């Protein structure tokens, strides 16, 4: 694989970690999807690394696919905390609407980060992290050996996904900042939907939330809460530098 573009979306570091492992083996550039405006045509092949949201795609990935070039070979690595639920097939069928050249798709388990309702025990999260490299290595081996596979035709949860996606903005209505907030502005800076502002002198959430929960997990003061409840079950992948989440990593001449 030459001239690879690794396009990723990550709010807490799981997809970034996978992207970094892929780059270690195949080289190329890592690009953060919310700030990527290209078509993929500057690369010979691209690998999309994305979490699964509600049996489907995060909004930035969903919005990017229609503009990608049909001439570029695309590999997809989806990671999930709960279950796949046909999200791989849904991704594939959605990509086919635009004639994209999907060569292979892989799914692998990573720690759950949608923890506002419930959270797996810490020991289970650590177990998933300890075995992550083995699962990533299997994906890398498949790519190296050209053992490409596409998801078989199966029932997806498209209606449920689209309904949930249309309601994700409600999450923003349920987020707020407690008096622990020091108005550092980090939440507004990292929000991929530009849904958070401090224009009024306090943290304000708009109506464009995409339910990534990056602000909830990564607030330095743990000041952002859901439904006014101070849920302390926050998560950032400890295998990445948290400040690297959302960055591009380009080739150096």
Secondary structure, DSSP 8 states (H G I E B T S, - for coil): --SEEEEE--SSSHHHHHHHHHHHHH--EEEEGGG----STTSSEEEEEEEEETTEE-HHHHHHHTTS-TTSEEEEEEEESS--TTHHHHHHHHHHTTT-EEEEEEEEE------SS----HHHHHHHHHTHHHHHHHHHHHHHTT------S----HHHHHHHHHHTHHHHHTEEE-TT-----HHHHH-TT--EE-TTSS-EE-S---S--HHHHH-TT--EEETTB--------TTS-GGGTT--B----
